[in-house]
Amino acid sequence: MDRKESTLPAREPRFSAPFFQILIRVELFIRDNCYLGHLRDGSRSGACIRSFQPVPTGSPAQIRFHDPSDEEIIETRVELVWMNQLRGAHYSGLRFEEGFDITKTFLRLLLKAEES
């Protein structure tokens, strides 16, 4: 029996990037295109980004998260699973590649803030 994976956002604890305190810049690379945006929220298995232009779903991609407090850059593969547009902003749901451990990155600080 085939299981169809949901394209809805995961139902697991998520963290929000505190927009007025920290702005985490992202670059999303799909084929030869680079999409710029910011982290909106995330979880251990994926993230939601806000971009300045629509991002094609269903594509494997490479993402870079830029640590705003120093020069650390986290890079990993993602799959784009959903997209939505609201008031001119484009939101995309991303699933991290298997084996990516968010707890070994600067993003772990946001996870701990939400779990407290």
Sine and cosine of phi, psi and omega as CSV:
sin_phi,cos_phi,sin_psi,cos_psi,sin_omega,cos_omega
0.00,0.00,0.82,-0.58,0.02,-1.00
-0.98,0.20,0.68,-0.74,0.11,-0.99
-0.98,-0.22,0.79,-0.61,0.05,-1.00
-1.00,-0.03,0.80,-0.60,0.02,-1.00
-0.98,0.22,0.62,-0.79,0.01,-1.00
-0.96,0.29,0.57,-0.82,0.10,-1.00
-0.98,-0.19,0.15,0.99,0.04,-1.00
-0.99,0.13,0.40,-0.92,0.04,-1.00
-0.85,0.53,0.56,-0.83,0.01,-1.00
-0.90,0.44,0.55,-0.83,0.03,-1.00
-0.98,-0.19,0.96,0.28,0.03,-1.00
-0.65,-0.76,0.26,-0.97,0.01,-1.00
-0.82,0.57,0.72,-0.69,-0.02,-1.00
-0.84,-0.54,0.42,-0.91,0.12,-0.99
-0.92,-0.40,0.49,-0.87,0.08,-1.00
-0.95,-0.33,0.67,-0.74,0.11,-0.99
-0.97,0.25,0.90,-0.44,-0.05,-1.00
-0.89,0.46,0.99,-0.14,-0.20,-0.98
-0.80,0.60,-0.67,0.74,-0.08,-1.00
-0.99,0.11,-0.19,0.98,0.00,-1.00
-0.97,-0.26,-0.50,0.86,-0.08,-1.00
-0.51,-0.86,0.68,-0.74,0.02,-1.00
-0.82,-0.57,0.94,-0.35,-0.05,-1.00
-0.99,-0.13,0.93,-0.36,-0.04,-1.00
-0.98,0.22,0.63,-0.77,0.06,-1.00
-0.78,-0.62,0.48,-0.88,0.15,-0.99
-0.81,-0.59,0.78,-0.63,-0.02,-1.00
-0.89,-0.45,0.84,-0.54,-0.05,-1.00
-0.95,-0.32,0.87,-0.50,0.06,-1.00
-0.80,-0.61,0.86,-0.51,-0.10,-1.00
0.78,0.63,-0.87,-0.50,-0.02,-1.00
-0.98,-0.21,0.24,0.97,-0.04,-1.00
-0.95,-0.32,0.57,-0.82,0.08,-1.00
-0.89,-0.45,0.81,-0.59,0.03,-1.00
-0.94,-0.35,0.79,-0.62,-0.04,-1.00
-0.99,-0.17,0.54,-0.84,0.03,-1.00
-0.09,-1.00,-0.32,-0.95,-0.01,-1.00
-0.68,-0.74,0.47,-0.88,0.07,-1.00
-0.94,0.34,0.79,-0.62,0.08,-1.00
-1.00,-0.09,-0.79,0.62,0.10,-0.99
-0.37,-0.93,0.10,-0.99,-0.04,-1.00
-0.31,-0.95,0.06,-1.00,0.03,-1.00
-0.51,-0.86,-0.08,-1.00,0.02,-1.00
-0.92,0.40,-0.42,0.91,-0.08,-1.00
-0.96,-0.27,-0.18,0.98,-0.04,-1.00
-0.10,-1.00,-0.16,-0.99,-0.06,-1.00
-0.49,-0.87,0.32,-0.95,0.16,-0.99
-0.89,-0.46,0.77,-0.64,0.04,-1.00
-0.89,-0.47,0.46,-0.89,0.10,-0.99
-0.95,-0.30,0.86,-0.52,-0.05,-1.00
-0.88,-0.47,0.19,-0.98,-0.06,-1.00
-1.00,-0.03,-0.15,0.99,0.05,-1.00
-0.54,-0.84,0.37,-0.93,-0.02,-1.00
-0.90,0.44,0.60,-0.80,0.00,-1.00
-0.94,-0.35,0.76,-0.66,-0.01,-1.00
-0.93,0.37,0.76,-0.65,0.00,-1.00
-1.00,0.09,0.24,-0.97,0.04,-1.00
0.98,0.21,0.12,0.99,-0.05,-1.00
-0.96,-0.29,0.63,-0.77,0.19,-0.98
-0.95,0.33,0.54,-0.84,-0.06,-1.00
-0.51,-0.86,0.23,-0.97,0.11,-0.99
-0.92,-0.39,0.71,-0.70,0.02,-1.00
-0.84,-0.55,0.57,-0.82,0.10,-0.99
-0.85,-0.52,0.78,-0.62,0.13,-0.99
-0.97,-0.26,0.77,-0.64,-0.02,-1.00
-0.97,-0.23,0.87,-0.49,0.04,-1.00
-0.93,0.37,0.87,-0.50,-0.04,-1.00
-0.95,0.32,-0.26,0.97,-0.06,-1.00
-1.00,-0.08,-0.26,0.97,0.09,-1.00
-0.45,-0.89,-0.35,-0.94,-0.09,-1.00
-0.99,-0.17,0.26,0.97,0.01,-1.00
-0.92,0.38,0.69,-0.72,0.07,-1.00
-0.81,-0.59,0.78,-0.63,0.07,-1.00
-0.98,-0.22,0.73,-0.69,-0.01,-1.00
-0.76,-0.65,0.72,-0.70,0.04,-1.00
-0.42,-0.91,0.26,-0.97,0.06,-1.00
-1.00,0.06,0.57,-0.82,0.03,-1.00
-0.65,-0.76,0.31,-0.95,0.17,-0.99
-0.89,-0.45,0.73,-0.68,0.03,-1.00
-1.00,0.09,0.86,-0.51,-0.11,-0.99
-0.93,-0.36,-0.36,0.93,0.08,-1.00
-0.39,-0.92,0.32,-0.95,0.02,-1.00
-0.55,-0.83,0.59,-0.81,0.04,-1.00
-0.56,-0.83,0.47,-0.88,0.04,-1.00
-0.85,-0.52,0.72,-0.69,0.00,-1.00
-0.60,-0.80,0.87,-0.49,0.04,-1.00
0.77,0.64,0.71,0.71,0.08,-1.00
0.99,0.11,-0.12,0.99,0.05,-1.00
-0.99,-0.16,0.51,-0.86,-0.01,-1.00
-0.93,-0.36,0.83,-0.56,0.01,-1.00
-0.93,-0.37,0.73,-0.68,-0.02,-1.00
-0.78,-0.62,0.71,-0.71,0.07,-1.00
-1.00,-0.10,0.77,-0.64,-0.07,-1.00
-0.85,-0.53,0.63,-0.77,0.11,-0.99
-0.95,-0.32,0.81,-0.58,0.01,-1.00
-0.93,0.38,0.48,-0.88,0.08,-1.00
-0.89,0.46,0.47,-0.88,0.04,-1.00
-0.87,0.49,0.69,-0.72,0.01,-1.00
0.99,-0.13,-0.24,0.97,0.04,-1.00
-0.95,0.30,0.81,-0.58,-0.04,-1.00
-0.93,-0.38,0.98,-0.18,-0.03,-1.00
-0.88,0.47,-0.43,0.90,-0.04,-1.00
-0.95,0.32,-0.17,0.99,0.04,-1.00
-0.98,-0.19,0.31,0.95,-0.03,-1.00
-0.80,-0.60,0.14,-0.99,0.05,-1.00
-0.90,0.43,-0.34,0.94,0.02,-1.00
-0.92,0.39,-0.28,0.96,0.02,-1.00
-0.86,0.50,-0.49,0.87,-0.01,-1.00
-0.90,0.44,-0.55,0.83,0.05,-1.00
-0.96,0.29,-0.60,0.80,0.07,-1.00
-0.88,0.48,-0.73,0.69,-0.03,-1.00
-0.91,0.42,-0.57,0.82,0.01,-1.00
-0.89,0.45,-0.62,0.78,-0.02,-1.00
-0.97,0.23,-0.54,0.84,-0.05,-1.00
-0.97,0.24,-0.34,0.94,-0.04,-1.00
-0.93,0.36,0.00,0.00,0.00,0.00
